[in-house]
């Protein structure tokens, strides 16, 4: 029940922000979420003996988002610069026997929680940006929800017992079905709105089959992202990354699927538009 109530509160707020929020606010919110998740991730690394510079790493993530907002074409350049700063700091501030773990933890946090989530404000700025983000969030959420119930009802064969013992093949298949079904609903709703000359939700710039295939690809990426975070937690010997969200664990637990799904959607759009 806590999980359902948390989702019922957060999901509408996210969708309102997607369609009505200015890009600066979306960037600020995503940056805040990324920094909270990074704080949790860096805490995980401390279970394995690392002590990365948390404040400096979070500051680097914040600067990455600020730089992307101001100079979007220089994002990779800024990422490289911030990575060098973190490396140099860890080299000279950490004890020699901890320099490797501290540097790799902070640099990975900058990539894992910063560079991946940069794709969300970038998607918002693309053509039909709100529609793309609605597609991203709703397919990921639907896949996660259907996977949970399908796994409980039909799950027998484990998907990856060493990484996430509760995940089953039935849940994985149900997740794909749920994501594709929601994508179909979004296409139907956008067609209905088009009859009323509304472009608030539009997917007319690509054939219908493209969006259904993309829903499948994004869902698979989301499931891999979920498993990847589970592997990191199990390596650290913890069940949840935090306790901030009732029923969901930590922030990192809630956004783990988006960490791969969002950049996959971004790159899919880049490839489609260029080729």
Number of C-alpha atoms within 10 A of each C-alpha: 8 11 12 12 11 14 18 11 10 10 14 11 11 17 16 11 16 23 16 11 14 11 16 12 13 18 23 16 15 19 24 16 18 29 26 18 26 25 21 20 27 23 18 24 21 15 14 12 12 22 22 28 19 20 11 15 26 25 14 25 26 21 17 26 26 17 18 22 19 12 11 15 11 13 19 14 12 19 23 10 14 21 20 14 16 22 18 12 17 24 16 10 13 18 12 11 9 16 20 16 20 28 24 17 23 28 23 18 25 26 15 18 25 29 21 19 24 26 23 23 24 19 22 21 13 15 11 17 20 23 21 23 23 19 24 26 20 19 28 28 22 22 30 23 18 21 27 20 15 19 23 15 11 13 19 14 13 17 18 13 11 10 18 19 11 15 22 23 18 22 28 24 16 23 30 24 20 26 32 24 18 20 25 17 12 21 20 14 14 19 18 13 15 15 9 8 9 12 15 13 22 21 20 13 9 11 9 14 10 12 18 18 13 20 29 22 18 29 31 23 22 28 23 17 19 24 19 18 22 22 15 16 21 16 14 18 12 13 12 18 25 21 13 13 16 15 15 19 16 19 23 28 22 16 21 22 26 27 27 24 29 26 21 22 24 19 13 14 16 12 10 10 10 6 6
